[in-house]
Amino acid sequence: MTSAKSVTRSAASSVQVTTISSSLLTVQTSGRGFTDLTSEAAKFIAEAHAREGALTLFIRHTSASLTIQENADPSVLVDLTTALSRLAPENAGWIHETEGPDDMPAHIKTMLTGTSLQVPVLNGKLALGTWQAIYLIEHRSRPHRREIVLQFIGSNQ
C-alpha cells in the first residue's frame, strides 16, 4: 500500500470549452506495422490554436488500431508485433476469411488494442510522457489507406 506522503497532485485548473476542432487524417500504410502519428497530432493541435483540453483520435477501421507506446527503442514495436501475432495467429482455423487469412486476426488485434485514444492537451502541447508516441497499428499484411478522425475539445484562448 502506498503511503499518503508519496502522492502529490497539482492544483486543479479549469477552462471553459470554447472550441471544437476536427480534422480527417489519411495515412497510407505499407502493411503490417506501426506508423508514428505524434507529429501529425501535434501539428493539428498547433493549427487549432489549442491551449487546454483533450485530443481524441478515432480510427475508422476494424482491422487497424491506435495505441500509445514507447518511442525510444524500436525493438519495443517489433516485440509488440510479435506478441499480437501470438495472441491472434493467422493459422488458428478462423471461420471468417472473406478478405484473406490475415483478416480475422486483424479484427481481434483491433479489439485488443482499440480504435480510439484521448490525450490531454496542456498549455498548447500534447501531455504525452517523455517516451510516449501515438501510433497507428496496421494489422493487415498488405498496404491500406487508413482514416483517423482528430478532434480537439477545449479552450484555444
NORNORLIN-V626752 format. One line per field, one symbol per residue. ss: DSSP state (@ for helix, = for strand, . for the rest). phi: phi as a letter, one per 40 degrees, with the letter a starting at -180 (. if undefined). burial: I if it has 16 or more other ideal C-beta (glycine too) atoms within 10 Angstrom, else O. A space follows every 50 residues. Layout:
BEGIN
ss->???
phi->???
burial->???
END
This chain:
BEGIN
ss->...@@@............==========....====.@@@@@@@@@@... .========....=======...@@@@@@@@@@@@@@............. ..@@@@@@@@@@@..=======..==.....=======......====== =====..
phi->.cccccbbacccbabccbabbbabcbbccbhdibbcbdccccccccccfc bbiabbbbccabbaababacbcbdcccccccccccccbccccgcccbdbh ccccdcccccccbhbabbbcbbfgbccccdbcacbcbccccccacbbbcb abbibbb
burial->OOOOOOOOOOOOOOOOOOOOIOOOIOIOIOOIOIIOIIOIIIOIIOOIOI IIIOIOIOIOIOIIIIIIIIIOOOOOIOOIIOOIOOOIOOOOOIOOOOOO OIIIIIIIIIOOIOIOIOIOIOOOOIOIOOOIIIIIIIIIOOOIOIOIOI IIIIIIO
END
